Amino acid sequence: MTGFNPVTLELLWTRLVSIVDEAGAALLRTSFSTIVRESHDFACVLTDARGHSLVQATDGVPSFLCTVPRTIGHFLAEYPPETLEEGDILITNDIWLGTGHLPDITVAKPIMQDGRLLGFAGSVAHAPDIGGRIRTAESREVYEEGLQIPIMKVVRAGTIDDTFVRFLRKNTRVPDQVMGDLYAQFTALDLMERRLRTLLAEHGLDNLEALADEIHGRSERATREAIRAVPDGIYHAEVLTDGLDEPIRLRLALRKEGDSIHADYAGTDPQVPRGINVCLAYTLAYTAFAVKAALCPEVPNNEGAFRPITVSAPLGCILNSTPPAAGANRALTGHFIPPMILEALAEAMPERVIAGVGSPLWSLNFAGVRPDGTPIANQFFMNGGYGAGAERDGANVLSWPSNVSAAPVEMIEQGAPFRIRHRRLREGTGGVGRHRGGTGQEWAFESRSETPVAITFMAERTREEAAARGLDGGGAGTPGGVLIDGVLVDPKRQHILQPGSTVELRTPGGGGFGDPASRSSDLIEQDRLDGLVPEASA
């Protein structure tokens, strides 16, 4: 007997969700950068006193599902409960204690009552700049990638560490934006703390322990029940990424036994001296996300839901990097994990998965100077086509596995020295099939800067062997490409864009599902009318 009747439990759960969602809205409203305000690259989380996640904001990025609670666990190892005071805020961006790359700054505020630790309000947000080289795969080690923030108290008993602020501002190109976003995170933490205190007082709860155990237990049981429906066995998948000079191979053996799943990445290529390595926490996060998305998407995202899912990867492989490996563009490798999981599960349950997606997430990063000589830097995201499924076509230009949004053209042109010449769908790039893969897109940026601008990219699936694969007879999506002044370039290198020059990004299409010959004539005609395929192809 738990002491929570179903009605009370539902009320408590709904209030917890509303708390983190309100905090997320507050973070967005008070943030400074387009990365947070427009692209929503952040998360807000409440945990119990053990650092175990209770609830995450609805529009949080999936890669933060498992990373923020684990970072809070590292905070607790450094600062045990007896060393925490009301008003403290802890911070880090350590690759191996956080999310896997330095731009993601994780903060957490202990929620105290009468000297006792009740839980944590946590947040992570992608800073518009963290110093070092602009975000690039060319970095050979983490020391090139920017300022590393060790675990520390950035706010101590309500007083911010002025020395930290001075260091951070001195080491970033856009200090007002970086500090503005960090203060927005603090705002979200304060709001979660206040709302949770009110909730506990209204329901006469002295702590979160019993409520957390109930939520975790229910979520774990639901997840295990969903896993039991999958036949026992070992399911394999393998993928080649664009890599660097040569493709990089990722291997997966997904072992399903009873009510648990273990993902083993043995055989995956070693880490490389470039910024595309992945820490194990990121590997776990996207493994758990993909398993849960396929088997039980309706189960709440919290510690209990992820307990039945475990991960192993050889130490030093590209999915379990060791210091001082660079990881600024870890998504270029890590975003292949969910498609591998779904491809492995397709053998057992093809109706529950989708074909390959025109992702990893693409972006353009730049750094330059304004006419008055002050530095400017930012990053803009763009997406490829979604993979088709057994029941429907893939969506066009939809982010997956990350759910960040593309910034509006107006916001880009307002805050950056670029004119957007066009932003349009790439005709005919979705893989053919009974259900068509989603279409990619084309962006063309023209530099309006009076001085040269340094640009880098996040871009993958530009080689045929790395194209988004189809399922059940469906065709692969069309690979992408990056062009400067009409010439294809290596997207994993930094380039200098001269005044008046253009850069075009062509994102990949998603894979198709099923035999193309079985596609209905109505859908074929609709594709033609929508301009998604060439007339001759239709």
SVG drawing of the C-alpha trace seen along z (x, -y; Angstrom):
<svg xmlns="http://www.w3.org/2000/svg" viewBox="-9 -51 53 66">
<polyline fill="none" stroke="black" stroke-width="0.4" points="0.0,0.0 1.5,-3.3 -0.7,-5.9 -1.4,-7.6 -4.9,-6.9 -5.2,-7.1 -6.8,-10.5 -4.2,-12.1 -1.4,-10.5 -2.7,-11.8 -3.1,-15.3 0.5,-15.2 1.9,-13.9 0.0,-16.6 1.3,-19.3 4.9,-18.0 4.6,-18.2 3.1,-21.7 6.0,-22.8 8.8,-21.8 6.8,-23.0 6.2,-26.4 10.0,-26.5 10.8,-25.7 8.5,-28.5 10.2,-30.9 13.6,-29.9 12.5,-30.5 11.0,-33.9 14.0,-35.2 16.8,-33.7 19.0,-35.7 20.3,-33.4 18.4,-32.0 19.7,-28.5 17.6,-28.5 14.8,-31.0 14.1,-29.8 15.6,-26.3 14.6,-25.1 18.0,-23.4 17.5,-23.0 15.8,-20.9 14.3,-21.4 14.2,-18.5 13.1,-17.8 14.8,-15.0 14.5,-13.5 17.2,-13.8 19.1,-10.9 19.4,-12.7 16.9,-10.3 14.7,-12.1 11.0,-12.5 9.8,-14.6 11.2,-16.5 9.8,-19.4 7.7,-18.2 9.7,-19.9 13.1,-19.0 15.8,-17.5 15.9,-13.7 19.7,-13.6 19.2,-15.2 16.8,-12.5 19.5,-10.5 22.4,-13.0 21.0,-15.7 20.1,-13.3 23.5,-11.6 25.2,-15.0 23.3,-15.7 24.6,-12.4 28.1,-13.7 27.2,-17.0 26.2,-14.9 29.5,-13.0 31.4,-16.3 29.0,-18.1 27.2,-15.7 23.9,-16.9 25.5,-18.2 27.6,-20.6 24.7,-22.1 22.9,-25.3 19.6,-26.9 20.3,-29.2 23.3,-27.2 23.5,-26.5 25.9,-23.9 27.3,-24.0 29.5,-22.1 30.0,-21.5 32.5,-18.7 32.1,-16.4 32.3,-13.2 30.1,-14.4 27.6,-16.2 26.1,-15.9 29.2,-15.2 30.2,-18.6 31.2,-21.9 28.5,-24.2 25.9,-22.4 26.0,-24.0 24.2,-22.0 23.1,-23.7 21.2,-22.3 19.7,-23.9 19.3,-21.8 15.8,-22.2 16.2,-22.4 13.7,-22.4 14.8,-22.8 18.4,-21.8 17.2,-18.6 17.7,-18.0 14.3,-17.4 15.5,-17.1 17.0,-19.1 15.8,-21.5 18.0,-20.9 18.5,-22.6 20.8,-22.3 21.0,-24.7 23.2,-25.0 25.2,-28.2 25.7,-30.2 29.4,-30.2 31.9,-28.6 35.1,-30.0 37.9,-28.0 37.4,-27.1 34.0,-27.6 32.1,-24.3 33.9,-22.1 34.9,-18.5 38.5,-19.6 39.4,-19.9 41.8,-17.2 41.2,-17.4 38.8,-18.9 41.3,-21.7 40.7,-23.3 36.9,-23.3 36.5,-26.1 36.2,-26.8 35.8,-23.7 33.8,-24.4 34.6,-21.9 31.9,-21.0 31.6,-24.0 29.1,-26.3 28.4,-29.1 25.9,-30.5 26.7,-30.1 23.8,-30.7 22.2,-33.1 25.3,-35.0 26.8,-34.5 30.5,-33.8 31.7,-37.1 35.1,-35.5 33.3,-32.8 31.2,-35.4 34.3,-37.4 36.1,-34.2 33.1,-33.1 32.6,-36.5 36.3,-36.9 36.4,-33.5 33.3,-33.8 32.7,-35.8 29.1,-36.9 29.3,-37.2 25.9,-39.0 24.1,-36.2 26.0,-33.5 25.3,-35.1 21.8,-36.0 21.0,-32.3 22.7,-31.2 20.6,-33.7 17.5,-32.4 18.4,-28.9 18.7,-30.2 15.2,-31.7 13.9,-28.3 15.5,-26.7 14.0,-29.3 10.6,-28.7 10.8,-25.0 11.9,-25.3 9.0,-27.6 6.4,-25.6 7.6,-22.3 7.6,-23.8 4.0,-24.9 3.0,-21.5 4.5,-19.7 2.9,-22.1 -0.6,-21.8 -0.5,-18.0 1.2,-17.8 4.3,-16.0 7.5,-16.3 9.7,-14.9 9.6,-13.5 10.8,-10.0 7.5,-8.1 6.1,-10.0 9.3,-9.4 9.3,-5.6 5.7,-5.4 6.3,-7.2 9.5,-5.3 7.9,-1.9 4.9,-2.5 7.1,-3.7 9.5,-0.8 6.7,1.8 5.1,0.3 8.4,0.3 9.2,3.9 5.7,5.0 6.3,3.4 9.8,5.0 8.3,8.5 6.2,8.2 9.4,8.3 10.6,11.9 13.8,12.8 16.9,12.8 19.9,10.8 19.2,8.3 22.0,6.8 22.6,3.6 25.5,1.9 26.0,-1.5 28.7,-3.4 28.9,-7.2 30.6,-9.7 33.4,-9.7 36.5,-11.7 38.8,-10.6 37.3,-7.2 33.8,-6.1 33.4,-5.1 31.7,-1.9 29.2,-1.5 28.0,1.9 25.2,3.0 24.0,6.2 20.7,5.6 20.0,8.4 16.4,8.7 15.9,11.1 12.7,11.3 11.8,7.7 15.1,6.1 17.2,4.9 20.9,4.5 22.6,2.6 26.2,3.8 28.3,1.7 31.3,4.0 33.1,3.9 32.5,0.1 35.5,-1.8 37.9,-3.5 37.6,-7.1 39.3,-9.6 41.5,-12.7 38.6,-14.9 35.5,-16.4 33.0,-13.7 33.5,-11.4 30.6,-10.4 30.7,-10.0 28.9,-7.0 26.2,-9.1 25.1,-10.4 25.2,-6.8 23.0,-5.7 20.6,-8.6 19.9,-8.0 19.8,-4.2 17.1,-4.6 15.2,-7.2 15.0,-4.9 14.0,-1.8 11.3,-3.8 10.1,-5.6 9.6,-2.3 8.1,-0.2 6.4,-2.5 6.3,-6.2 3.4,-7.0 5.3,-6.0 6.6,-9.1 10.3,-10.0 11.9,-9.3 14.4,-7.1 12.1,-4.2 11.4,-4.0 15.1,-3.7 16.1,-1.1 15.3,1.9 17.6,0.5 21.4,0.9 24.4,0.1 28.0,1.2 30.6,0.0 34.4,0.7 36.3,-2.0 38.0,-4.2 35.6,-3.4 33.9,-6.3 30.7,-5.7 32.6,-5.6 35.3,-8.2 38.1,-8.9 39.8,-12.2 41.0,-14.3 38.9,-13.3 37.2,-16.1 33.4,-16.0 32.0,-19.3 30.1,-17.6 29.3,-14.4 25.8,-14.4 27.4,-13.5 28.1,-10.1 25.6,-9.8 22.6,-10.6 23.2,-7.3 22.3,-5.4 18.5,-5.6 18.3,-4.5 20.5,-1.5 18.2,-0.6 15.1,-0.8 16.8,1.2 17.7,3.9 14.1,4.0 12.7,4.1 13.5,7.8 11.1,8.5 8.5,5.7 8.7,3.9 5.3,2.3 6.7,0.3 9.7,-1.3 10.6,-3.8 13.2,-3.7 16.4,-5.7 16.2,-9.4 18.0,-12.3 19.8,-13.1 22.2,-13.6 21.0,-17.2 22.6,-19.7 23.8,-23.2 25.8,-26.2 28.2,-27.7 29.9,-31.1 32.1,-33.6 33.1,-37.1 33.0,-40.7 30.3,-43.4 31.1,-46.7 32.0,-48.3 34.6,-45.5 32.7,-43.6 32.7,-39.8 29.7,-37.9 29.0,-34.1 26.0,-31.8 24.7,-28.5 21.6,-27.8 20.0,-24.3 18.3,-22.7 16.7,-19.2 16.5,-16.4 13.6,-14.2 12.0,-11.8 11.9,-8.0 8.8,-6.4 6.9,-3.8 4.6,-0.9 1.5,-3.1 2.6,-6.5 5.0,-8.6 8.0,-10.2 7.5,-13.8 9.3,-16.4 12.1,-18.3 11.6,-17.0 14.3,-16.9 15.0,-13.4 16.4,-12.1 16.9,-15.6 13.8,-17.8 15.4,-21.2 13.8,-23.7 15.1,-25.7 15.3,-29.4 13.0,-31.6 14.6,-33.4 13.7,-36.8 15.5,-36.0 18.6,-34.9 18.8,-38.0 18.1,-40.2 20.9,-38.9 23.6,-37.6 25.4,-39.0 23.5,-36.8 20.8,-37.1 18.8,-34.0 18.5,-33.6 16.2,-30.6 14.9,-28.0 13.0,-25.3 12.2,-21.5 14.6,-19.3 12.5,-17.7 12.7,-13.9 15.1,-13.3 12.8,-11.0 13.4,-7.3 10.9,-5.5 8.6,-2.9 5.0,-1.9 5.4,-4.9 7.8,-7.6 10.7,-8.9 10.5,-12.6 12.1,-15.2 15.2,-17.2 15.6,-20.9 18.0,-23.5 19.2,-26.6 21.3,-29.3 23.1,-31.9 24.7,-35.0 27.4,-36.7 26.5,-40.4 29.5,-40.9 32.1,-43.5 34.8,-41.2 35.5,-37.4 33.4,-35.1 34.7,-31.7 32.1,-29.0 31.8,-25.4 29.1,-22.8 27.4,-19.9 26.6,-17.7 26.4,-13.9 25.0,-11.4 26.8,-13.2 28.1,-9.9 26.1,-7.2 27.2,-4.5 25.8,-6.7 22.5,-7.5 19.3,-7.0 18.4,-3.3 15.0,-2.1 13.2,0.8 11.2,3.7 12.2,3.0 12.0,-0.8 14.7,-2.9 17.4,-5.0 17.1,-8.8 19.2,-11.1 22.5,-12.1 23.1,-15.7 25.8,-18.2 27.5,-21.5 28.5,-24.0 30.4,-27.3 30.0,-29.5 28.5,-26.5 31.4,-24.1 31.1,-21.0 33.3,-21.3 34.3,-19.1 31.7,-19.9 34.0,-18.7 36.5,-21.4 36.4,-25.1 36.0,-27.5 36.3,-31.3 33.4,-32.9 34.3,-36.0 32.0,-39.1 29.2,-38.4 29.9,-34.7 27.2,-32.1 27.0,-28.8 24.3,-26.2 23.3,-23.3 21.3,-20.5 20.0,-18.2 19.4,-14.4 16.1,-12.7 14.7,-10.0 14.4,-6.3 11.3,-4.7 9.3,-1.8 7.9,1.2 7.9,2.1 7.7,-1.0 5.5,0.9 2.8,1.1 2.5,-2.7 -1.1,-3.8 -1.7,-5.9 -3.5,-8.5 -0.3,-9.0 1.8,-9.2 -0.5,-11.9 -0.4,-13.8 3.4,-13.8 3.3,-15.3 0.9,-18.0 2.9,-18.9 6.1,-19.1 7.9,-16.5 9.0,-14.4 10.0,-15.3 7.2,-15.0 9.0,-12.2 9.4,-10.2 5.7,-10.6"/>
</svg>
